[in-house]
Amino acid sequence: MLIINDILAFIIELVAIVLYAMTAYQLSENRVIKILLVISTIIVFAFLWGRFFAPSATNPLQGWIRWVLEFVILFTPWPLYFQEKYGIITLAGVIIIVNLMVQALIGRSNLG
């Protein structure tokens, strides 16, 4: 169960990065600006994730604040990219919540 959950968590993180990058790419008509936005978005995500949410985070968040912020960071790109596709957005939200709950139950995320 741990390996499956870890793989799912990693896939969710990768999809979030890709969706953030795809959303950033659509923000401008200028190709150079598009590329800079995509690179900046990926760097900001990696910085935040490595600083606060990764298993080896330098300043890991604890308790409910971590759980809520992790959900927000992972879920935010779904409505941004899949505008008005409520089924996809809802499914993504449910999968993310279930994954975070499993992580909390197996001790990967401290909700205390």
N, C-alpha and C positions, 0 to 999 in steps of 0.2 A: 504493500500500500504506500509506503514511504517513497519508493522510487517512482511510482505512477504519479503521485502528488507532486513530487519535485519536477518531474518532466512537464506536467501540466502547468505548474507555476512558471517554469522557464518559457514555455510556449506562450503563455499569457503575457509575460514581460516582452518577449520578442514581438508579438502582435501589437502591443501597445506602442512600442518604438516605431514599428512600420507605419501604423496608423497616424501617429504624430507627424512622422516625416512626410507621409502622403498629404496630410492636411496642410503642413507648412509649404509643400511644393505648390499647392493650389492658390496660395495667397498672393502671388505676384505673376505678372506677365513676362518680366525680364528674367531670362535664363540664369544669369549670374546671381541675381537676388534669390531666385528659387533655390539654387544650390547652397548659397550661404544660409538661407533659412533652414533648409534640411539639416545641414551640418550643425548649425547652432542648436536646433531642436534636439538632435541626438546627443550632443555634448551636455546640454542642460539635463536631459533625462538621465544620462549616465552618471552625472555628478550627483544629482539628488538621490538616485537609487543607491549608488555606492556609499554615499554619506549617511543615509538614514535607514535604508530598507534591506540592503544586501545582508546575507548571513555574516559577512565579515565587515560590516559597516563601521566607519570610524566613530560616528555618534548615533548609535541605534536608538530609535524611538521605542518606547515601551507602552504597554497597555492599550486602551481603546483608541488613543490618539493615533498610534501607529496603524491600527487596523483601519480606522476611518480614512486616514490620509493615503494609505496604500490602496484602498479601494478607489478613492478619488483619482489618484494618479493613473491607475490601471484602467478605470472606466471612462474617464474624460474623453479620450480620443474616439470612442465608439459613436456617441451622438454627433461629434464634430464631423466625422467622415461619412457615416451612414445616416444622413439627414432624412427624416421622415420614414425610415425603415424600422418601425418600432419593434417588429418581431426579432430582428437581428440584435437590436440594442438591448431588448429585454433578455434575450438568451445570453448575451455576453455578460450582463449584470448578474444574472443567476449563476453562471459558471464562475465568475470571479468571487462572488460571495461564498459559494460552496467551497471553492478552493481555499479561501481565507479561513473558513470555519474548520476545514480539515487540518490546515496548518496549526490552528489554535488547539485543536483536540490532540494532535500528536506532539505538541510541544515546540513547534517551529516558531510560533508567535505568541508572546506572553500577553494575555489580555488582562492580567491582574492589576 
